[in-house]
């Protein structure tokens, strides 16, 4: 701490969450450094280049109800770059691709009987209207869905969709997961819009991250990339952060890293806290970006229930954003959400590509593999903390047993699914504890 009472802070992790926390700390007058292991900042929102297209590594959209994201976009001066579009949704089941954009489309779904459809519709409406999902934390998701939707809808629709998102962790999740998922989809149709309306920044998250970096630089934040942290340890009344580039002392450290990583980096954490951190189950992702010289089906999102497909959804970003933004080409994502023990982790990129290409040509038989101009894979081990039954009892607190060492990460999302707006909510909730209530209130008003 210097003579003016300003503290030195280290933010471990340079994703959107870490950068926003760093910005708020700097705006409060503190000296802040962001240490990021990757060559670039952004985390899951980072961009890359594929076939001369610079866009997000992983698919992202903004909903009309994403208050925190919209406020950040405005703060960064990017509101004029925000584009809203009506999206279209597809549904692939039993080898058949169908639209899923209206009540008529829903009634035509071939995979469910009329009674199952009625119970499914009731479940969706009921879940969307639940304001507080905390009571669902203790209820297994399979039990809850079977109770309300029935066995047919669960086995033919819900369970395949759960497996697509959670893999072998599907039987560990609570009903709070499906509540949060349904509620977010419902919000895409609310906020004054009867149809599903989605937003994006013209230029993708690359523009948000670039503007955020500029704002951090102007605030005096030191951003160090390619700097993995190897150890965090108390030293006197400070914390020593050891990295591949040397060791530095800070008054405070905020870890935005996954729970298990945080537990391994800091030996001084109590055994009870380490056990809590290690109990959090993470789902990973293997996500392919494809550039095609033709459109697919015109659906932004296609749900898949055929369990033998190698990926868990088809996201045609160009169907939402327009092919003109990609030089007349199509940008498609093929995500596979994977548990830590999924054998897909062991496949090399060539093997994954072969399986994914076979899968996409099965859904679209008229797609010539030669139309695939580029294919690039992203692999991230720790993406989403699975909301297991009783998860609220496992969520780590911001404070730890070590003075000055704080945990603020996406595992603290308890009222929604993983998305940028929810992570900004984690930062919003943590700031009063990091800075002190009055200072954080003043800072929020100023921002």
C-alpha positions in Angstrom: 0.0 0.0 0.0 1.3 3.5 -0.9 1.2 6.6 1.2 -2.2 7.6 -0.3 -3.7 4.3 0.9 -4.0 2.9 -2.6 -3.4 -0.8 -2.8 -1.7 -2.9 -5.5 -3.9 -5.6 -7.0 -3.2 -8.6 -9.2 -6.1 -10.0 -11.2 -5.3 -13.6 -12.2 -7.0 -14.2 -15.6 -7.6 -11.8 -18.5 -11.1 -12.8 -19.6 -13.9 -10.4 -19.7 -14.6 -11.0 -16.0 -11.0 -10.3 -15.0 -10.7 -7.2 -17.3 -13.9 -5.6 -16.0 -12.8 -6.2 -12.4 -9.4 -4.7 -13.2 -11.1 -1.6 -14.8 -13.3 -1.0 -11.7 -10.4 -1.4 -9.3 -8.4 1.1 -11.4 -11.3 3.5 -11.5 -11.3 3.4 -7.7 -7.7 4.6 -7.8 -5.8 1.4 -7.2 -2.7 0.0 -9.0 -3.8 -3.0 -11.0 -2.0 -5.7 -13.0 -3.8 -8.4 -15.1 -1.8 -11.6 -15.5 -3.1 -13.8 -18.4 -1.5 -17.2 -19.4 -2.7 -17.1 -23.0 -1.0 -15.0 -25.7 -4.1 -12.7 -25.7 -6.8 -11.5 -23.4 -10.5 -12.3 -23.7 -10.8 -15.9 -22.4 -13.8 -17.6 -23.9 -14.8 -14.3 -25.6 -11.5 -14.1 -27.5 -11.4 -13.8 -31.2 -9.2 -15.4 -33.9 -8.7 -15.3 -37.6 -10.0 -18.1 -39.9 -9.9 -17.7 -43.7 -9.3 -13.9 -43.3 -12.3 -13.6 -41.0 -11.7 -12.2 -37.6 -14.5 -13.3 -35.3 -15.2 -15.0 -32.0 -13.5 -18.4 -31.2 -16.8 -19.5 -29.6 -20.3 -18.3 -30.5 -21.7 -15.4 -28.6 -24.9 -13.3 -28.8 -26.5 -10.6 -26.7 -30.1 -10.8 -25.6 -32.4 -7.7 -25.1 -32.5 -8.5 -21.4 -28.6 -8.6 -21.0 -28.5 -5.3 -19.0 -24.9 -5.5 -17.8 -23.6 -6.3 -21.3 -25.5 -3.5 -22.9 -24.3 -1.1 -20.2 -20.7 -2.2 -20.9 -21.2 -1.8 -24.6 -22.5 1.7 -24.0 -19.6 2.6 -21.7 -17.1 1.5 -24.3 -18.8 3.7 -26.9 -20.0 0.7 -29.1 -23.8 1.1 -28.9 -23.9 2.2 -32.5 -22.2 -1.0 -33.5 -24.8 -3.2 -31.9 -27.0 -5.0 -34.4 -30.3 -6.7 -33.6 -31.7 -9.5 -35.8 -34.5 -12.0 -35.7 -33.1 -15.5 -35.5 -34.4 -18.8 -36.9 -34.0 -22.1 -35.1 -33.8 -25.6 -36.5 -34.3 -29.1 -34.9 -32.7 -32.3 -36.1 -34.1 -35.5 -34.7 -34.3 -39.1 -36.1 -32.4 -38.0 -39.2 -34.8 -35.2 -40.1 -34.2 -31.4 -40.0 -37.2 -29.3 -39.2 -37.9 -25.6 -38.4 -38.7 -24.7 -34.9 -39.9 -21.1 -35.0 -43.6 -21.1 -34.4 -46.4 -23.0 -32.7 -47.2 -24.7 -36.0 -43.6 -25.9 -36.3 -43.7 -27.2 -32.8 -46.9 -29.1 -33.4 -45.3 -30.7 -36.5 -42.3 -32.1 -34.6 -42.3 -35.8 -35.6 -40.4 -37.1 -32.6 -43.2 -36.5 -30.0 -46.8 -37.5 -29.6 -49.5 -34.8 -29.0 -49.8 -35.5 -25.3 -46.0 -35.3 -24.9 -46.0 -32.0 -26.8 -48.7 -30.6 -24.6 -46.8 -31.5 -21.4 -43.5 -30.2 -22.9 -45.2 -26.8 -23.7 -46.5 -26.6 -20.1 -43.0 -27.4 -18.7 -41.5 -24.6 -20.8 -44.1 -22.0 -19.8 -43.9 -23.1 -16.1 -40.1 -23.0 -16.0 -40.0 -19.6 -17.7 -42.2 -18.1 -15.1 -40.3 -19.3 -12.1 -38.6 -16.2 -10.6 -36.3 -18.0 -8.1 -34.6 -21.2 -9.1 -32.9 -21.8 -5.7 -35.5 -24.5 -4.5 -34.6 -26.5 -7.7 -31.0 -26.8 -6.5 -31.8 -29.9 -4.5 -33.9 -31.6 -7.2 -32.2 -33.9 -9.8 -32.9 -32.5 -13.3 -34.1 -35.9 -14.6 -36.7 -36.3 -11.8 -38.0 -32.8 -12.3 -38.4 -33.0 -16.1 -40.0 -36.5 -15.9 -42.5 -35.2 -13.4 -43.6 -32.2 -15.5 -43.0 -33.3 -19.1 -43.5 -37.1 -18.8 -41.3 -40.0 -19.7 -41.8 -39.8 -23.4 -40.7 -36.1 -23.7 -37.8 -36.8 -21.3 -36.4 -39.8 -23.1 -36.9 -38.5 -26.6 -36.1 -34.8 -26.2 -34.9 -33.6 -22.8 -32.4 -36.3 -22.1 -30.6 -36.1 -25.5 -30.4 -32.3 -25.1 -29.0 -32.7 -21.6 -26.5 -35.2 -22.8 -25.5 -32.8 -25.6 -24.8 -30.0 -23.1 -23.6 -32.0 -20.1 -22.3 -35.3 -21.4 -21.9 -37.9 -18.7 -22.6 -35.2 -16.1 -26.3 -35.0 -17.1 -27.4 -37.3 -14.2 -25.5 -35.1 -11.7 -27.2 -31.8 -12.6 -30.0 -30.2 -10.7 -33.3 -28.9 -12.1 -31.9 -25.4 -11.6 -29.8 -25.9 -14.7 -32.8 -26.4 -17.0 -34.7 -23.6 -15.3 -31.8 -21.2 -16.0 -31.5 -22.4 -19.6 -35.2 -22.1 -20.4 -35.4 -18.7 -18.7 -32.6 -17.3 -20.8 -34.3 -18.6 -24.0 -37.5 -17.0 -22.8 -35.8 -13.7 -22.3 -34.7 -13.7 -26.0 -38.4 -13.5 -26.8 -39.3 -10.9 -24.2 -38.2 -7.4 -23.5 -40.8 -6.2 -26.0 -40.1 -8.8 -28.7 -42.5 -11.5 -29.6 -40.0 -13.3 -31.9 -36.6 -14.4 -30.8 -34.3 -11.4 -31.1 -30.6 -11.7 -30.8 -27.9 -9.1 -30.9 -24.2 -8.9 -31.8 -21.5 -6.3 -32.2 -20.6 -5.6 -35.8 -17.1 -7.1 -35.8 -17.8 -9.5 -33.0 -16.4 -9.5 -29.5 -13.0 -8.5 -31.0 -14.3 -4.9 -31.0 -15.5 -5.1 -27.4 -12.1 -6.5 -26.2 -10.1 -4.0 -28.2 -12.1 -1.1 -26.7 -11.8 -2.7 -23.2 -8.0 -3.0 -23.6 -7.8 0.7 -24.6 -9.9 1.7 -21.6 -7.7 -0.4 -19.3 -4.6 1.1 -20.7 -6.0 4.6 -20.2 -6.7 3.7 -16.6 -3.1 2.6 -16.0 -3.8 -1.1 -15.8 -0.7 -3.3 -16.6 -1.8 -6.2 -18.8 0.7 -9.0 -19.1 -0.1 -11.9 -21.5 1.8 -15.2 -22.0 2.3 -15.1 -18.2 0.9 -18.3 -16.5 0.9 -18.1 -12.7 2.7 -21.0 -11.0 2.2 -20.2 -7.3 0.4 -17.7 -5.0 1.7 -17.5 -1.4 1.4 -15.1 1.5 4.5 -13.2 2.3 4.2 -11.0 5.3 1.1 -8.8 4.9 1.3 -9.2 1.1 0.9 -12.0 -1.5 3.7 -13.2 -3.7 2.6 -14.2 -7.2 5.1 -16.4 -9.0 5.0 -16.6 -12.8 7.1 -17.8 -15.7 8.3 -14.2 -15.9 9.3 -13.8 -12.3 7.7 -13.1 -8.9 5.9 -10.0 -7.8 4.3 -8.8 -4.5 0.8 -7.4 -4.3 -1.5 -6.3 -1.5 -4.5 -8.1 -3.0 -5.0 -10.9 -5.5 -8.3 -11.7 -7.3 -8.4 -15.1 -8.9 -10.9 -15.4 -11.8 -9.4 -18.8 -12.7 -11.3 -22.1 -12.5 -11.8 -23.4 -9.0 -9.5 -26.4 -9.2 -6.7 -24.3 -10.8 -7.0 -21.8 -7.9 -6.8 -24.6 -5.3 -3.6 -25.9 -6.9 -1.9 -22.5 -7.1 -2.3 -21.5 -3.5 -1.1 -24.1 -0.9 -2.1 -21.8 2.0 -5.8 -22.1 1.3 -7.5 -24.1 4.1 -8.2 -27.8 3.5 -11.9 -27.1 3.8 -11.8 -24.4 1.0 -9.6 -26.6 -1.2 -12.1 -29.4 -0.9 -14.9 -27.1 -1.8 -13.0 -25.8 -4.8 -12.1 -29.3 -6.0 -15.7 -30.4 -5.6 -16.8 -28.1 -8.4 -17.3 -30.2 -11.6 -16.3 -28.5 -14.9 -17.6 -29.2 -18.4 -15.2 -28.5 -21.3 -15.7 -27.7 -24.9 -14.2 -28.8 -28.2 -15.5 -26.2 -30.7 -14.9 -26.2 -34.4 -15.2 -23.0 -36.5 -15.9 -23.7 -40.2 -15.9 -21.3 -43.1 -18.1 -22.4 -46.0 -18.5 -21.0 -49.5 -22.3 -21.6 -49.3 -25.0 -21.2 -46.6 -26.3 -24.2 -44.7 -30.0 -24.2 -43.6 -30.5 -20.6 -42.6 -30.9 -21.4 -38.9 -28.8 -19.6 -36.4 -29.1 -22.5 -33.9 -30.0 -26.1 -34.7 -30.8 -28.4 -31.8 -29.6 -32.0 -32.2 -31.1 -35.0 -30.4 -29.4 -37.9 -32.4 -26.9 -39.2 -29.9 -24.5 -40.5 -32.4 -23.6 -37.1 -33.9 -20.1 -36.0 -32.9 -21.1 -32.4 -31.9 -24.0 -31.1 -29.9 -25.4 -28.2 -31.9 -25.0 -26.4 -35.2 -24.6 -22.6 -34.9 -24.6 -20.8 -38.2 -23.4 -17.4 -37.2 -23.7 -16.0 -40.7 -27.4 -16.9 -40.8 -27.8 -14.3 -38.0 -25.1 -11.7 -38.9 -25.4 -12.0 -42.6 -22.8 -13.5 -45.0 -21.9 -10.0 -46.2 -20.0 -9.5 -42.9 -17.8 -12.5 -43.7 -16.9 -11.6 -47.3 -19.8 -13.6 -48.8 -18.8 -16.7 -46.9 -20.6 -18.6 -44.1 -19.2 -19.0 -40.6 -20.5 -22.0 -38.7 -19.7 -23.4 -35.2 -19.9 -27.0 -34.3 -19.5 -27.3 -30.5 -19.1 -30.5 -28.5 -19.5 -30.0 -24.7 -17.4 -32.6 -23.0 -16.8 -34.0 -19.6 -13.2 -34.3 -18.3 -13.1 -38.0 -19.1 -14.5 -37.8 -22.6 -12.4 -39.8 -25.0 -12.7 -36.9 -27.6 -9.9 -35.1 -25.7 -7.5 -37.8 -26.9 -8.3 -37.3 -30.6 -6.0 -35.2 -32.7 -7.4 -32.3 -34.8 -7.4 -34.4 -37.9 -9.5 -37.1 -36.3 -12.0 -34.6 -34.9 -12.3 -32.9 -38.2 -13.1 -36.1 -40.0 -15.8 -36.9 -37.5 -17.3 -33.4 -37.6 -17.3 -33.2 -41.4 -19.1 -36.6 -41.5 -21.6 -35.3 -39.0 -22.4 -32.1 -40.7 -22.8 -33.8 -44.1 -25.2 -36.2 -42.5 -27.4 -33.3 -41.4 -26.9 -31.5 -44.7 -26.5 -34.3 -47.3 -26.1 -31.7 -50.1 -23.0 -30.2 -48.5 -19.9 -31.1 -50.5 -16.9 -31.3 -48.1 -15.1 -29.3 -50.8 -17.3 -26.3 -49.8 -15.5 -26.2 -46.4 -12.8 -23.5 -47.0 -11.4 -23.6 -43.5 -11.7 -25.6 -40.3 -10.2 -24.6 -37.0 -10.6 -26.2 -33.5 -10.6 -24.6 -30.0 -10.2 -26.9 -27.0 -11.0 -25.5 -23.5 -11.0 -27.9 -20.5 -12.7 -25.7 -17.9 -15.6 -23.9 -19.4 -18.7 -24.3 -17.3 -19.2 -25.3 -13.7 -21.9 -28.0 -13.7 -24.8 -27.0 -11.4 -24.9 -30.4 -9.6 -27.5 -31.2 -7.0 -26.8 -29.2 -3.9 -24.5 -26.8 -5.9 -25.4 -23.8 -3.8 -23.6 -25.4 -0.9 -20.5 -25.8 -2.9 -20.2 -22.3 -4.5 -17.0 -20.7 -3.3 -17.3 -17.3 -1.5 -15.3 -14.3 -2.5 -13.4 -14.2 0.7 -10.9 -16.9 1.7 -8.9 -17.8 4.8 -6.0 -15.7 3.4 -6.2 -11.9 3.9 -6.1 -10.2 0.6 -6.8 -13.3 -1.5 -10.2 -13.3 -3.2 -12.0 -15.7 -5.6 -14.3 -14.2 -8.3 -15.1 -16.7 -11.1 -17.9 -18.0 -13.2 -18.5 -20.9 -10.8 -20.3 -18.2 -8.7 -23.1 -17.9 -11.3 -26.1 -19.4 -9.4 -29.1 -17.8 -11.1 -28.4 -18.4 -14.8 -26.4 -20.2 -17.4 -22.8 -19.3 -18.4 -22.7 -16.3 -20.7 -21.0 -12.9 -20.7 -23.9 -11.1 -19.0 -23.9 -13.6 -16.1 -20.2 -13.3 -15.6 -20.5 -9.5 -15.5 -23.1 -10.1 -12.8 -20.5 -12.0 -10.8 -18.2 -9.0 -11.0 -21.0 -6.7 -10.0 -21.8 -8.8 -7.0 -18.2 -9.1 -5.9 -17.1 -5.4 -6.2 -18.7 -4.2 -2.9 -16.7 -6.9 -1.1 -13.5 -6.1 -2.9 -13.7 -2.4 -2.6 -16.0 -1.8 0.4 -19.7 -0.9 0.0 -19.6 2.9 -0.2 -16.7 3.0 -2.6 -18.3 0.4 -4.9 -21.6 2.2 -4.9 -19.9 5.5 -5.9 -18.0 3.7 -8.6 -21.1 2.0 -10.1 -22.8 5.4 -10.2 -19.8 7.0 -12.0 -19.6 4.1 -14.5 
